[in-house]
């Protein structure tokens, strides 16, 4: 099965995907949660970075674009600065947005998230502020969208509806798009709202991707295991007139009910940092896979892998084909992570073109212990991919460590690091300090342990000179290579 899934992802091609939905501008305010305000019993966040990303249907479109799709997005924004920011981001991904109409009578939907770090540790979402209207699109806007969508479907390979209940995906507009897709033999997949009458809103679509709560509310079934999820999927399949019934079950994967029977497609356990964007990723990859000719079980298996990768990121993040392939490959993926510097820089250039944020850290990592694992996990959470600069054996000896160091040779240390899910690339460096490789990589975030002062971190000034940031990761008390060796000798 894995070889078939890898082949499928490798041959995704460039399908034309039409996406209708509610566009959202996700804004992130990052900072240190330092103390309680003197004005009120609230946490004071000292902000140090502001970031904007595409959310909602625009997030689905960006995920598709990074996977190589020819994306045509339809929806509404306001006539405001947030709309301008949204269009700039869409242009950056090469997404066609002629069908994204400006409506002066409504604001661009914005979700503003405040992300705080306690004592410079793992960042967590503190609060979210929404700017939006949920009023249905005006009749005039609905007619303009309908005319454009019917024309766009003619050359589409798949149609996706990303409904966030912000007024764009009205029952009548959904019906027009679904019927136009059916007339052309094009699959129409829906990510539905929570609650509501799915029959009147999405009748005749090929499939939906409700989560357990959404499916349970719509089907009138309490979903607490795979069996009850199957029941809800069959009820929805019948009532909404779909070809297949799907329910997503987060850590338990997905269930599928079709003409051949019931299927449970599990996924492997993950370290969950943030579920934001997971539903968007499932919809995007499901649509991409179906457009490439996958069966529903195959498409769900690929979507499971991509959704799992998404929850390992903070906020909405894009995933590449290569990352999905690496994840599906499992045991064989570590070999592809160990790269020389020219290969690393070529890969990072490609990742930057997809707006991915690069995190860099370095070290000897001689004897891996729990402190290393937690440190690398925190480092990975700072961006979209983590590069570890690894000292060669020669470089370690130049640092005047004990004469028997390193205990493990560079090939063994690289292989151990590459086996960790949190590490995306390992690149050895021979110099005494990582200054040269840091200047070559130009990371968005440089990570070092909290036992360093900012002025002691090699490369910090360079990274901050172009707008990058330094993150000092928490250390796990009692764990170090020196302490580990001492315990081994004492045993």
N, C-alpha and C positions, 0 to 999 in steps of 0.2 A: 504493500500500500504506500509506504513512504517514497519509494522510487517513482511511483505514479504521481504522487503529489508534487515532488520536486520537478518532474517533467512538466507538470501542469503550470507551475509558477514560472518556470524558465520559458515557457511558450505563451505567456499571457498576451503577447503582442501589444497592439495599440487599439483596443476596442473603443468605439464611440459610446459614451455613457451620458445619458440625460438625467440630471438630478433636479428634482423639484423639492423645495422645502424652505424652512425658516432659517435665514442667515443670521448668525450671531457673531459679534466681535467679542472675543475673550480677552480681557485685560488682566494682567497679573501684576500686583504690587508686591515686590519682595523686600524683606528687611529683617532686622533682628528685633525680637520681642524682648526688650531689655528690662522693663520694670512696669509697675502699676502707676497710672497717671495720678498726679496730685489733684486733678480737677474732679475725677470721678473714679469709681472702682472698676476701671477698664485697663486692659493691657495697652501699653504704649508701643507702637511699632515704629522703629526708626528705619524708614524706607531707604533702600539703596539702589533699587533697579525697577524699571517699569518695562513691561513687555506686552506686545499684542499678538494674538494668534487668531486664526479662523476657527469659529465654532459652529455648532448646529449643522445645517446642510452644507455650509461652506467648509466645515471640517471634513465632512464626507468627500467633498469635491477635492480638497487638498490631498487627502489620503489616496484617492484614486489617481490624481496627477503624479504623485511620487511613484506609484506603482506602474506608471506609463500609459494611463488611459488618456483618451482625447475627451475632455470633460466639458459638457455644456450645462451650465448652472442656471436655474430659474428661481426667482424669488423677489422679495421686496426689501429695500433699504429706505432710510429717510433721505432728506435733502440736507445733510448735515456733515460735519467734519468726520464723524464716525463712519459715515458712508464712504467718504473719500479714503479713509484708512483701510476700510474693507476692500475697496476696489484695488488699491495699491497692493495689498496682500494677494488678492486673486491674480493680478498681473504677474506677481513674482512667481507664482506656481504655473503660469501659462494656462489658466482656466478661462474658457470663453464665458463672458458674463453679459452678453448683449441682452439676455433674457432676465437679467437682474434689473428691475425697474425702480426708479426713485419716486417715492410717494411723499410729497411735502406734508401730508396730513398725519404721518406717523414717524416716530423716531426709529433710527437704526437700533436694533436690539443689542444691548451690551451687557455682558456679565463681568463684573469687576471683582476679582478674587484677591484677598490679602493673605500672603504666604509669610508666615513668621518662623524664624529660627530661634530656638531657646538655647542660649549659650553657644551659638554657632553650630548647633547640632542639626539633625535631620529636619528639613523644613516641613511644616504642616499648614494646611489651610485653616485660617482663623475665622474668616467670614466672607460672605459673598453679597454683593449689592447688584441688583438687576435694574436696568433701565429698559422699559419695554411697554408695548401695548399688546393686548390679546384680542383686539377687535378684528373681526373678519375683514379681509381685503374688500375694498369697495367694488361695486359691480363693474366699474370701468376698468380698474386694474385687473380684475379677474378675467374679463374678456380679452384684454391685451395678452395676458399670460397664456390663456387657453389657445389663442390663435398661434402664438409663437411655439408653444409646446407641440401642437398637432403637426406643425411643419417640421420641428426638430426630430420627432419620433421616426420620420420616414427613413432616416439613415442611421438610426440607433441600433446598437447591439443589445443593450439592456436599459431599462428605465428604473430609477430609484426614487422613492418618495421618503424624505426625512422630515417627519411631522413632529415639531416641538410645541404645537398648540399655540402658536403666536399669530394665527390669523391667515397665513398664506395658503395652507393646505385645506381649503374648504371642501366639503363633500362634493359639490358640483364640479370644482376644478379637478379633484382627484378622479372623479368618474370620467370626465372627458379624457384625461390622460391615460387612464387604465384601458378605456375602450379603444383609444387610438393605438395603444401598444398591442392589444389583442388583435386588432384588425391587421396589424403588420407582422404578427407572429413573434412579437418581442416580449420577453418576460418582464413583468413589473413587480418589484420587490419593495415592501413598505416597512419602515421602522415606525410603529404606531405610537400614538399618545397613550398616556395612562388613563384608563377609564374611557367612558364614552361608548357610543354605539358603533362598533366596528363594521357592522353589516351595512349601515347607511353610508359610512365614511369611506370604506375601502372595498366594497363588494366587487368580486371578479378579479382581484389582483392575483398574481401567481403564488405569492407567499408573503408572510409577514415575519418579523423577528422580535416579537414581544418578549420581555423578560418574565420571570416567574410571577412577579406581582401584577404586571400589566395583563398577562394571559389569564391569571386567576380571576382578576376583576372582570374581564371581558367574558370569560366562559362560565363564571359563577362556580368555580372550583377552587378549593383550598389546595394549593400545590405545596406539598411538604416532602415529596419523594419523586422518583422518576416515573412511577406508575401513574400518579395523579397528574404529572406534567403531560404524559401521553394522552390521558383522557381530555385534558384541556385543549391540546393540540388538535385532536380529532373533532371536538365540538367546534372550534374556530374554523377548521378546514371546511366543515359542512356548512356552518352558518354564514360564512363570508364568501363561500363559493370559490375556494382556492384549490389549486392543484395539490399543494402540500401544506401541512400544518407544522410549524416550528415553534419551539419554546426554548429560549436561552436560559441556562441554569448556572450562570457564573462558574464557580469552581467544579461543577458537575458536568460541564460541557453543554450540549444541546440534545434535544429530542426531535425526531422527525417522524411524521406520520404521512404516508402516501398510499398509493393504490397497492403497493406490494406489502404493506404492513407497518409495524412500528420499529423504530430504530433509535438506539441510544448511542450517541457519539461523544464519549468522554474526552476530557482534556487533562493534561498533567498539572500537578500542583504548582503554584507560582508564589513568589514574594510580592504581595499586593501593596503598592505604594499609593495608588490613586485610580479609582474606577472611571474618572472623567475621560470620556472619549472612547470607552470600550464598545459601547453600542454603535457608535459611528464607524469604528473600525470593522466590526462584524458586518455591518451593512455594506461597506465599501468592498471588502474582500469577497464577500458572498457574491455581490454583483459582478466583480471583476472575474471571478472564477467561472460563474455561469456564462458570462460573455465569451470566455475562452473555450466553452464546450464541456465544462465539468458537469458531472451528475450532481444531484443535491447532496448525497453523502460525501462526495469528494470536496465539494464547495464548502460544506460545513466543517470538514476536517481542516482545511486551509484557514477558514475564518476562526476556528478555535485557536490555532497557533498564533494568528495575528492579534486576536483579542487578548490572548495571554501576554504577548509582548507589550501590548498597550498598557495594561495595568501595572507593569513594572516601571513605567515612566510617571513623572509628576506632570499633571495637566495633559492637555490634548497634544499628542505627538504623532508624527508620521512614521511609517514603517516601510522599509525598502523590500524589494523582492529578495535580495541577498540575505537579509535578516530572517525572513520567513523560511527560506531554504535552509539556513544554518539551524534554525530552531527545529525544523522537521527532521533534519539529519541527526540531531541529537548527538550521539557519541562521536561522530566524525567531525563535528564542527570546530573542535579546539585546534586542529591542524591548520585551518584556514585563518585563525586569528593571529598566529605568529608570523609577523611580516617584517621585511627589512624596511629601511627608511624611505627609499624611493616608492615602494609599493604602498606604504602607509600614506605618504603625501598624496599620491594619486587617488587613493580611496577617500581621503578626507576632502579633497577638492570636489569629488562627486557628492559627498554627503553635504557639504556646504551649499551646493547648488540646490539641495532639497531643504534648505533652511534648518538643518540639524545643528544643535549646539554641542560643541566638542569639549569634553572634560579631560584633563591630563593630570596624572600623578606619577610618581616615580619612587623607586626604592630597590633594595636587594631582594626582599621577600625570600629569605633563605629557608626558614622552616615555617611553613604556613600554620597559623593558629587562629583562634576565634577573634582575636583583636584585629588581625589582617582582614578577616571576612567582613566584620562589621565596618571597618574603615572603608573598604572597597565598595561596600553596599551604599554607604553614605555618599561616597564620591560619585558613584553612578547615578544617584538620584539628583545630582546637580544639573544634568543635561540629558542629551539624547544618546550619546555614546561615550564610553570611557576608554581612553588610551592609557596603558601602563608602560612607562619607560622603565626598562629593567636593566640594572647594572650588569655588565658582563663580569665573568670571573676576574679578569684583569682589572676592571674598574673597581671591584670590591676590594681587591688587595691594595690598590692605590690609596684607599681610604684609611689605611693603617688599622684595620680591624684585627682581631686575633689571628695568629699565623695559620690556624686551621680553617679559616673562613674563606670562601663560603663552604658550608657543609655539603650542600647540593650544588652540582654544576649548573651552568647557565641554561643548558638544554632542559634539564629536569625542572628547574625553577620556572622557565617559560611555559612548559607543558602543564604544570600545576595551575599556574595563573590562568592559562587559556581554558582550562576545564571549568572555570567558575562562570556562572551565568552573568554575573555583574560586569565581567570584563569583556570588552568588544575587540580590542586589539592589544597585542604585546609586541613591543619593539625594543630590541636590545641597544644599549649605547655604551661605548667604550671609554668615553671621557670621564674624568674624575667627578665632574658635576653635570647636571642635566641641562645646563644653560643652552647648549647648542641645539639639542633636540627640542627644547621648549620654543626656541626662536624659529625652528623649522615648522613645528606643528601649529603655532599661534593659537593656542586653545582659547575658548570662550571663558572657561573656568579652570583655574589652577588649584589643585587640592594638595594640602600638606597636613600633617598631624598637628593637633592643638598644643603639642609640647613646643612648637616653634612660635616665636614672635613674628609678626608680619615682615619686619625688617630683616629677619634671618632666612627667609624663604628665597632660594635661588630662583630667579625668573619672575618674581612677583612684580617688580617695577616694570619690567618689559610688558607683561600681560596687561597690567593696569594702564600702560601708556596708550593702548589703542582701544580702551573701553572694556577690556576683560575684567574679571574679578578673581580675587583670591578667596578660597574657602578653607578654613581650618577645621578639619574633621575631628570629632571627639575620639579619644583613646579609651580602650577598655582597660580599666585598672587591673594590674597584676599580670598582664599578658605582654610579653616581648620575646624576641628571639633569644636574648641573653638569659632571661628568666627561664625560658623553656629548656635551654641547654643546661642550666644549673640544676633544674629538677631532674633532668635525664641522668646527669652525673651522680646526683644524690640517691637515685633509685637503686 
